[in-house]
Amino acid sequence: MSERTEESLKARVRETPLIERLNESRKRIAAMCSERRGPKMTIPVEYYDDDFFICATLEDARDEVARLRGALQTIATWDARSTSQRIQTFAQAALTPQAGKGGANG
């Protein structure tokens, strides 16, 4: 049996794109509320456990928002003489999801 680490479990969660995981997290939280229960968890932890899945998804979303805000702050500092090619190149890089975080929409 292979040893499971937090990073290997997060990698498994990240096989699903971030937007899909955010939608799934919302559904899981709604189910917990409507069923008046806590998160479904196992010992040892599995990638599909409610608490692990939701927390990994929220961490990735937080990191993605911070990355995009940083990109926008960089663009905001450019002066009007910046070329459209520079903006296109930078925007394309900013829209590329963080490696390994499942940020793509599909």
N, CA, C and O atoms as a GROMACS GRO file, in nm:
protein
  424
    1MET      N    1   0.085  -0.118   0.000
    1MET     CA    2   0.000   0.000   0.000
    1MET      C    3   0.088   0.123   0.000
    1MET      O    4   0.179   0.134   0.082
    2SER      N    5   0.063   0.214  -0.091
    2SER     CA    6   0.146   0.333  -0.100
    2SER      C    7   0.112   0.431   0.012
    2SER      O    8  -0.003   0.439   0.057
    3GLU      N    9   0.212   0.504   0.054
    3GLU     CA   10   0.194   0.603   0.160
    3GLU      C   11   0.120   0.725   0.103
    3GLU      O   12   0.157   0.777  -0.003
    4ARG      N   13   0.017   0.769   0.173
    4ARG     CA   14  -0.059   0.885   0.128
    4ARG      C   15  -0.008   1.009   0.201
    4ARG      O   16   0.001   1.010   0.324
    5THR      N   17   0.024   1.111   0.127
    5THR     CA   18   0.065   1.237   0.186
    5THR      C   19  -0.042   1.341   0.156
    5THR      O   20  -0.126   1.322   0.068
    6GLU      N   21  -0.038   1.450   0.229
    6GLU     CA   22  -0.134   1.557   0.204
    6GLU      C   23  -0.123   1.606   0.060
    6GLU      O   24  -0.224   1.631  -0.006
    7GLU      N   25   0.000   1.620   0.012
    7GLU     CA   26   0.019   1.668  -0.126
    7GLU      C   27  -0.032   1.568  -0.230
    7GLU      O   28  -0.089   1.608  -0.331
    8SER      N   29  -0.014   1.439  -0.205
    8SER     CA   30  -0.065   1.341  -0.302
    8SER      C   31  -0.217   1.338  -0.302
    8SER      O   32  -0.279   1.317  -0.406
    9LEU      N   33  -0.278   1.359  -0.185
    9LEU     CA   34  -0.424   1.366  -0.178
    9LEU      C   35  -0.476   1.492  -0.247
    9LEU      O   36  -0.577   1.489  -0.316
   10LYS      N   37  -0.404   1.605  -0.227
   10LYS     CA   38  -0.444   1.729  -0.294
   10LYS      C   39  -0.430   1.715  -0.445
   10LYS      O   40  -0.512   1.766  -0.521
   11ALA      N   41  -0.325   1.646  -0.489
   11ALA     CA   42  -0.307   1.624  -0.634
   11ALA      C   43  -0.426   1.548  -0.690
   11ALA      O   44  -0.471   1.576  -0.801
   12ARG      N   45  -0.476   1.453  -0.615
   12ARG     CA   46  -0.592   1.376  -0.659
   12ARG      C   47  -0.717   1.464  -0.668
   12ARG      O   48  -0.794   1.454  -0.763
   13VAL      N   49  -0.736   1.551  -0.567
   13VAL     CA   50  -0.848   1.645  -0.570
   13VAL      C   51  -0.836   1.735  -0.692
   13VAL      O   52  -0.935   1.765  -0.758
   14ARG      N   53  -0.714   1.779  -0.721
   14ARG     CA   54  -0.690   1.875  -0.829
   14ARG      C   55  -0.702   1.816  -0.968
   14ARG      O   56  -0.686   1.888  -1.067
   15GLU      N   57  -0.731   1.689  -0.979
   15GLU     CA   58  -0.758   1.630  -1.110
   15GLU      C   59  -0.887   1.689  -1.168
   15GLU      O   60  -0.908   1.687  -1.289
   16THR      N   61  -0.972   1.741  -1.080
   16THR     CA   62  -1.097   1.804  -1.122
   16THR      C   63  -1.073   1.955  -1.130
   16THR      O   64  -1.012   2.011  -1.039
   17PRO      N   65  -1.118   2.020  -1.237
   17PRO     CA   66  -1.098   2.164  -1.250
   17PRO      C   67  -1.156   2.243  -1.132
   17PRO      O   68  -1.256   2.202  -1.072
   18LEU      N   69  -1.093   2.355  -1.100
   18LEU     CA   70  -1.130   2.435  -0.984
   18LEU      C   71  -1.276   2.478  -0.984
   18LEU      O   72  -1.343   2.468  -0.882
   19ILE      N   73  -1.327   2.526  -1.096
   19ILE     CA   74  -1.466   2.572  -1.102
   19ILE      C   75  -1.562   2.457  -1.068
   19ILE      O   76  -1.659   2.477  -0.996
   20GLU      N   77  -1.535   2.339  -1.120
   20GLU     CA   78  -1.618   2.222  -1.088
   20GLU      C   79  -1.610   2.190  -0.940
   20GLU      O   80  -1.711   2.154  -0.878
   21ARG      N   81  -1.490   2.202  -0.883
   21ARG     CA   82  -1.473   2.173  -0.740
   21ARG      C   83  -1.544   2.275  -0.653
   21ARG      O   84  -1.598   2.240  -0.548
   22LEU      N   85  -1.545   2.402  -0.695
   22LEU     CA   86  -1.619   2.503  -0.620
   22LEU      C   87  -1.768   2.472  -0.621
   22LEU      O   88  -1.835   2.483  -0.518
   23ASN      N   89  -1.821   2.432  -0.736
   23ASN     CA   90  -1.962   2.394  -0.745
   23ASN      C   91  -1.991   2.272  -0.659
   23ASN      O   92  -2.093   2.267  -0.589
   24GLU      N   93  -1.904   2.173  -0.663
   24GLU     CA   94  -1.922   2.052  -0.582
   24GLU      C   95  -1.914   2.086  -0.433
   24GLU      O   96  -1.990   2.031  -0.353
   25SER      N   97  -1.823   2.174  -0.396
   25SER     CA   98  -1.811   2.215  -0.255
   25SER      C   99  -1.939   2.279  -0.206
   25SER      O  100  -1.984   2.251  -0.095
   26ARG      N  101  -1.997   2.365  -0.288
   26ARG     CA  102  -2.124   2.429  -0.252
   26ARG      C  103  -2.232   2.324  -0.230
   26ARG      O  104  -2.310   2.334  -0.134
   27LYS      N  105  -2.238   2.225  -0.317
   27LYS     CA  106  -2.337   2.118  -0.303
   27LYS      C  107  -2.315   2.039  -0.175
   27LYS      O  108  -2.410   2.004  -0.105
   28ARG      N  109  -2.188   2.011  -0.144
   28ARG     CA  110  -2.158   1.934  -0.023
   28ARG      C  111  -2.197   2.012   0.102
   28ARG      O  112  -2.253   1.955   0.196
   29ILE      N  113  -2.166   2.140   0.104
   29ILE     CA  114  -2.202   2.223   0.219
   29ILE      C  115  -2.353   2.231   0.233
   29ILE      O  116  -2.406   2.222   0.344
   30ALA      N  117  -2.422   2.248   0.122
   30ALA     CA  118  -2.569   2.252   0.126
   30ALA      C  119  -2.625   2.120   0.179
   30ALA      O  120  -2.721   2.121   0.257
   31ALA      N  121  -2.567   2.009   0.138
   31ALA     CA  122  -2.614   1.878   0.186
   31ALA      C  123  -2.591   1.864   0.336
   31ALA      O  124  -2.677   1.813   0.408
   32MET      N  125  -2.477   1.910   0.384
   32MET     CA  126  -2.450   1.903   0.528
   32MET      C  127  -2.552   1.985   0.605
   32MET      O  128  -2.602   1.943   0.710
   33CYS      N  129  -2.583   2.102   0.554
   33CYS     CA  130  -2.680   2.189   0.621
   33CYS      C  131  -2.820   2.128   0.619
   33CYS      O  132  -2.887   2.121   0.722
   34SER      N  133  -2.863   2.084   0.501
   34SER     CA  134  -2.999   2.030   0.490
   34SER      C  135  -3.016   1.900   0.568
   34SER      O  136  -3.124   1.870   0.619
   35GLU      N  137  -2.908   1.823   0.578
   35GLU     CA  138  -2.914   1.696   0.651
   35GLU      C  139  -2.874   1.713   0.798
   35GLU      O  140  -2.876   1.617   0.875
   36ARG      N  141  -2.839   1.835   0.835
   36ARG     CA  142  -2.799   1.867   0.974
   36ARG      C  143  -2.691   1.772   1.023
   36ARG      O  144  -2.703   1.709   1.128
   37ARG      N  145  -2.585   1.764   0.944
   37ARG     CA  146  -2.474   1.674   0.977
   37ARG      C  147  -2.341   1.743   0.953
   37ARG      O  148  -2.333   1.846   0.886
   38GLY      N  149  -2.239   1.684   1.008
   38GLY     CA  150  -2.104   1.732   0.982
   38GLY      C  151  -2.051   1.673   0.853
   38GLY      O  152  -2.122   1.598   0.786
   39PRO      N  153  -1.928   1.707   0.818
   39PRO     CA  154  -1.870   1.655   0.694
   39PRO      C  155  -1.844   1.504   0.703
   39PRO      O  156  -1.812   1.451   0.809
   40LYS      N  157  -1.860   1.437   0.589
   40LYS     CA  158  -1.827   1.295   0.583
   40LYS      C  159  -1.675   1.281   0.577
   40LYS      O  160  -1.609   1.342   0.493
   41MET      N  161  -1.621   1.201   0.669
   41MET     CA  162  -1.476   1.185   0.679
   41MET      C  163  -1.442   1.039   0.702
   41MET      O  164  -1.522   0.961   0.754
   42THR      N  165  -1.321   1.002   0.664
   42THR     CA  166  -1.272   0.867   0.688
   42THR      C  167  -1.138   0.875   0.760
   42THR      O  168  -1.072   0.978   0.761
   43ILE      N  169  -1.100   0.763   0.820
   43ILE     CA  170  -0.967   0.750   0.881
   43ILE      C  171  -0.905   0.626   0.820
   43ILE      O  172  -0.960   0.516   0.835
   44PRO      N  173  -0.792   0.639   0.752
   44PRO     CA  174  -0.720   0.763   0.726
   44PRO      C  175  -0.793   0.848   0.623
   44PRO      O  176  -0.882   0.800   0.552
   45VAL      N  177  -0.753   0.974   0.617
   45VAL     CA  178  -0.818   1.069   0.527
   45VAL      C  179  -0.807   1.023   0.383
   45VAL      O  180  -0.706   0.967   0.341
   46GLU      N  181  -0.914   1.048   0.307
   46GLU     CA  182  -0.919   1.019   0.164
   46GLU      C  183  -0.943   1.150   0.090
   46GLU      O  184  -0.997   1.245   0.148
   47TYR      N  185  -0.904   1.155  -0.036
   47TYR     CA  186  -0.919   1.278  -0.114
   47TYR      C  187  -1.064   1.320  -0.130
   47TYR      O  188  -1.092   1.438  -0.150
   48TYR      N  189  -1.157   1.228  -0.122
   48TYR     CA  190  -1.298   1.259  -0.143
   48TYR      C  191  -1.372   1.294  -0.014
   48TYR      O  192  -1.492   1.322  -0.018
   49ASP      N  193  -1.305   1.292   0.100
   49ASP     CA  194  -1.368   1.332   0.226
   49ASP      C  195  -1.417   1.476   0.214
   49ASP      O  196  -1.346   1.561   0.159
   50ASP      N  197  -1.536   1.504   0.266
   50ASP     CA  198  -1.592   1.638   0.255
   50ASP      C  199  -1.496   1.745   0.306
   50ASP      O  200  -1.469   1.843   0.236
   51ASP      N  201  -1.445   1.726   0.428
   51ASP     CA  202  -1.360   1.830   0.485
   51ASP      C  203  -1.234   1.852   0.404
   51ASP      O  204  -1.196   1.967   0.380
   52PHE      N  205  -1.169   1.746   0.362
   52PHE     CA  206  -1.044   1.759   0.285
   52PHE      C  207  -1.071   1.821   0.149
   52PHE      O  208  -1.000   1.913   0.107
   53PHE      N  209  -1.172   1.772   0.080
   53PHE     CA  210  -1.206   1.822  -0.054
   53PHE      C  211  -1.241   1.970  -0.051
   53PHE      O  212  -1.191   2.047  -0.132
   54ILE      N  213  -1.326   2.009   0.042
   54ILE     CA  214  -1.369   2.149   0.051
   54ILE      C  215  -1.252   2.239   0.089
   54ILE      O  216  -1.234   2.345   0.029
   55CYS      N  217  -1.173   2.200   0.187
   55CYS     CA  218  -1.060   2.283   0.230
   55CYS      C  219  -0.956   2.297   0.118
   55CYS      O  220  -0.905   2.407   0.096
   56ALA      N  221  -0.923   2.190   0.049
   56ALA     CA  222  -0.826   2.197  -0.061
   56ALA      C  223  -0.879   2.287  -0.172
   56ALA      O  224  -0.803   2.365  -0.230
   57THR      N  225  -1.007   2.278  -0.201
   57THR     CA  226  -1.068   2.361  -0.305
   57THR      C  227  -1.065   2.508  -0.266
   57THR      O  228  -1.031   2.593  -0.348
   58LEU      N  229  -1.101   2.539  -0.142
   58LEU     CA  230  -1.100   2.679  -0.098
   58LEU      C  231  -0.958   2.736  -0.095
   58LEU      O  232  -0.938   2.852  -0.130
   59GLU      N  233  -0.860   2.657  -0.055
   59GLU     CA  234  -0.721   2.703  -0.057
   59GLU      C  235  -0.677   2.735  -0.200
   59GLU      O  236  -0.614   2.838  -0.224
   60ASP      N  237  -0.712   2.648  -0.294
   60ASP     CA  238  -0.675   2.671  -0.434
   60ASP      C  239  -0.745   2.795  -0.489
   60ASP      O  240  -0.685   2.873  -0.563
   61ALA      N  241  -0.872   2.814  -0.454
   61ALA     CA  242  -0.946   2.931  -0.500
   61ALA      C  243  -0.883   3.058  -0.443
   61ALA      O  244  -0.867   3.157  -0.515
   62ARG      N  245  -0.848   3.056  -0.316
   62ARG     CA  246  -0.782   3.171  -0.253
   62ARG      C  247  -0.652   3.205  -0.325
   62ARG      O  248  -0.626   3.321  -0.356
   63ASP      N  249  -0.571   3.101  -0.352
   63ASP     CA  250  -0.443   3.123  -0.421
   63ASP      C  251  -0.464   3.177  -0.562
   63ASP      O  252  -0.388   3.263  -0.607
   64GLU      N  253  -0.566   3.128  -0.632
   64GLU     CA  254  -0.594   3.174  -0.768
   64GLU      C  255  -0.640   3.319  -0.768
   64GLU      O  256  -0.599   3.397  -0.854
   65VAL      N  257  -0.725   3.357  -0.674
   65VAL     CA  258  -0.770   3.496  -0.663
   65VAL      C  259  -0.651   3.587  -0.635
   65VAL      O  260  -0.638   3.693  -0.696
   66ALA      N  261  -0.564   3.548  -0.544
   66ALA     CA  262  -0.445   3.629  -0.511
   66ALA      C  263  -0.354   3.643  -0.633
   66ALA      O  264  -0.300   3.751  -0.657
   67ARG      N  265  -0.337   3.536  -0.709
   67ARG     CA  266  -0.252   3.540  -0.828
   67ARG      C  267  -0.310   3.634  -0.932
   67ARG      O  268  -0.237   3.713  -0.991
   68LEU      N  269  -0.440   3.627  -0.954
   68LEU     CA  270  -0.505   3.714  -1.052
   68LEU      C  271  -0.506   3.860  -1.007
   68LEU      O  272  -0.491   3.951  -1.089
   69ARG      N  273  -0.524   3.883  -0.877
   69ARG     CA  274  -0.518   4.020  -0.826
   69ARG      C  275  -0.378   4.079  -0.849
   69ARG      O  276  -0.364   4.195  -0.887
   70GLY      N  277  -0.277   3.998  -0.824
   70GLY     CA  278  -0.140   4.043  -0.847
   70GLY      C  279  -0.118   4.080  -0.993
   70GLY      O  280  -0.053   4.180  -1.024
   71ALA      N  281  -0.173   3.998  -1.083
   71ALA     CA  282  -0.159   4.025  -1.225
   71ALA      C  283  -0.229   4.156  -1.261
   71ALA      O  284  -0.176   4.237  -1.337
   72LEU      N  285  -0.348   4.178  -1.206
   72LEU     CA  286  -0.420   4.302  -1.234
   72LEU      C  287  -0.347   4.424  -1.177
   72LEU      O  288  -0.347   4.530  -1.239
   73GLN      N  289  -0.286   4.408  -1.061
   73GLN     CA  290  -0.209   4.519  -1.004
   73GLN      C  291  -0.090   4.552  -1.092
   73GLN      O  292  -0.055   4.669  -1.107
   74THR      N  293  -0.027   4.452  -1.149
   74THR     CA  294   0.084   4.475  -1.240
   74THR      C  295   0.038   4.552  -1.362
   74THR      O  296   0.103   4.649  -1.403
   75ILE      N  297  -0.073   4.510  -1.422
   75ILE     CA  298  -0.126   4.579  -1.539
   75ILE      C  299  -0.162   4.724  -1.504
   75ILE      O  300  -0.139   4.814  -1.585
   76ALA      N  301  -0.216   4.746  -1.386
   76ALA     CA  302  -0.257   4.880  -1.345
   76ALA      C  303  -0.139   4.976  -1.337
   76ALA      O  304  -0.158   5.098  -1.347
   77THR      N  305  -0.019   4.925  -1.319
   77THR     CA  306   0.099   5.012  -1.308
   77THR      C  307   0.157   5.050  -1.443
   77THR      O  308   0.242   5.139  -1.451
   78TRP      N  309   0.113   4.984  -1.549
   78TRP     CA  310   0.165   5.016  -1.682
   78TRP      C  311   0.114   5.150  -1.727
   78TRP      O  312   0.001   5.189  -1.696
   79ASP      N  313   0.196   5.220  -1.802
   79ASP     CA  314   0.151   5.349  -1.854
   79ASP      C  315   0.084   5.329  -1.991
   79ASP      O  316   0.085   5.219  -2.046
   80ALA      N  317   0.026   5.434  -2.041
   80ALA     CA  318  -0.050   5.426  -2.165
   80ALA      C  319   0.034   5.388  -2.286
   80ALA      O  320  -0.020   5.349  -2.389
   81ARG      N  321   0.166   5.398  -2.276
   81ARG     CA  322   0.252   5.366  -2.389
   81ARG      C  323   0.277   5.217  -2.404
   81ARG      O  324   0.343   5.174  -2.498
   82SER      N  325   0.226   5.138  -2.310
   82SER     CA  326   0.244   4.993  -2.319
   82SER      C  327   0.179   4.941  -2.447
   82SER      O  328   0.069   4.984  -2.483
   83THR      N  329   0.245   4.853  -2.513
   83THR     CA  330   0.191   4.802  -2.638
   83THR      C  331   0.082   4.698  -2.615
   83THR      O  332   0.077   4.633  -2.510
   84SER      N  333  -0.004   4.684  -2.714
   84SER     CA  334  -0.111   4.585  -2.702
   84SER      C  335  -0.054   4.443  -2.696
   84SER      O  336  -0.112   4.356  -2.632
   85GLN      N  337   0.060   4.421  -2.763
   85GLN     CA  338   0.123   4.288  -2.759
   85GLN      C  339   0.166   4.254  -2.617
   85GLN      O  340   0.148   4.140  -2.572
   86ARG      N  341   0.222   4.350  -2.546
   86ARG     CA  342   0.265   4.328  -2.407
   86ARG      C  343   0.144   4.292  -2.320
   86ARG      O  344   0.151   4.200  -2.238
   87ILE      N  345   0.034   4.363  -2.340
   87ILE     CA  346  -0.087   4.336  -2.263
   87ILE      C  347  -0.142   4.198  -2.299
   87ILE      O  348  -0.181   4.123  -2.209
   88GLN      N  349  -0.145   4.164  -2.426
   88GLN     CA  350  -0.194   4.032  -2.468
   88GLN      C  351  -0.110   3.920  -2.407
   88GLN      O  352  -0.165   3.823  -2.356
   89THR      N  353   0.021   3.935  -2.414
   89THR     CA  354   0.111   3.832  -2.359
   89THR      C  355   0.089   3.816  -2.209
   89THR      O  356   0.079   3.704  -2.158
   90PHE      N  357   0.082   3.928  -2.139
   90PHE     CA  358   0.064   3.923  -1.994
   90PHE      C  359  -0.072   3.866  -1.958
   90PHE      O  360  -0.083   3.786  -1.866
   91ALA      N  361  -0.176   3.907  -2.030
   91ALA     CA  362  -0.311   3.858  -2.001
   91ALA      C  363  -0.319   3.708  -2.023
   91ALA      O  364  -0.382   3.636  -1.945
   92GLN      N  365  -0.256   3.659  -2.130
   92GLN     CA  366  -0.258   3.514  -2.156
   92GLN      C  367  -0.190   3.439  -2.043
   92GLN      O  368  -0.240   3.335  -1.999
   93ALA      N  369  -0.078   3.491  -1.994
   93ALA     CA  370  -0.009   3.427  -1.882
   93ALA      C  371  -0.094   3.432  -1.756
   93ALA      O  372  -0.099   3.335  -1.680
   94ALA      N  373  -0.162   3.543  -1.733
   94ALA     CA  374  -0.247   3.557  -1.614
   94ALA      C  375  -0.367   3.464  -1.618
   94ALA      O  376  -0.415   3.420  -1.514
   95LEU      N  377  -0.415   3.435  -1.738
   95LEU     CA  378  -0.532   3.348  -1.751
   95LEU      C  379  -0.497   3.201  -1.750
   95LEU      O  380  -0.586   3.116  -1.746
   96THR      N  381  -0.369   3.168  -1.753
   96THR     CA  382  -0.326   3.030  -1.746
   96THR      C  383  -0.332   2.987  -1.599
   96THR      O  384  -0.269   3.050  -1.515
   97PRO      N  385  -0.407   2.881  -1.567
   97PRO     CA  386  -0.421   2.840  -1.426
   97PRO      C  387  -0.288   2.801  -1.367
   97PRO      O  388  -0.196   2.760  -1.437
   98GLN      N  389  -0.279   2.815  -1.236
   98GLN     CA  390  -0.158   2.773  -1.167
   98GLN      C  391  -0.134   2.627  -1.192
   98GLN      O  392  -0.226   2.546  -1.191
   99ALA      N  393  -0.010   2.594  -1.215
   99ALA     CA  394   0.027   2.455  -1.242
   99ALA      C  395  -0.016   2.365  -1.128
   99ALA      O  396   0.013   2.392  -1.012
  100GLY      N  397  -0.086   2.258  -1.163
  100GLY     CA  398  -0.123   2.157  -1.064
  100GLY      C  399  -0.238   2.193  -0.974
  100GLY      O  400  -0.273   2.115  -0.885
  101LYS      N  401  -0.301   2.310  -0.992
  101LYS     CA  402  -0.408   2.350  -0.901
  101LYS      C  403  -0.546   2.330  -0.960
  101LYS      O  404  -0.646   2.364  -0.896
  102GLY      N  405  -0.554   2.275  -1.081
  102GLY     CA  406  -0.684   2.245  -1.139
  102GLY      C  407  -0.766   2.367  -1.171
  102GLY      O  408  -0.889   2.363  -1.165
  103GLY      N  409  -0.699   2.477  -1.204
  103GLY     CA  410  -0.770   2.602  -1.227
  103GLY      C  411  -0.842   2.611  -1.359
  103GLY      O  412  -0.924   2.701  -1.378
  104ALA      N  413  -0.814   2.522  -1.450
  104ALA     CA  414  -0.878   2.528  -1.582
  104ALA      C  415  -1.026   2.495  -1.569
  104ALA      O  416  -1.069   2.426  -1.477
  105ASN      N  417  -1.102   2.545  -1.662
  105ASN     CA  418  -1.247   2.519  -1.661
  105ASN      C  419  -1.283   2.388  -1.728
  105ASN      O  420  -1.401   2.357  -1.742
  106GLY      N  421  -1.190   2.313  -1.768
  106GLY     CA  422  -1.227   2.185  -1.830
  106GLY      C  423  -1.127   2.137  -1.924
  106GLY      O  424  -1.145   2.030  -1.983
   0.00000   0.00000   0.00000
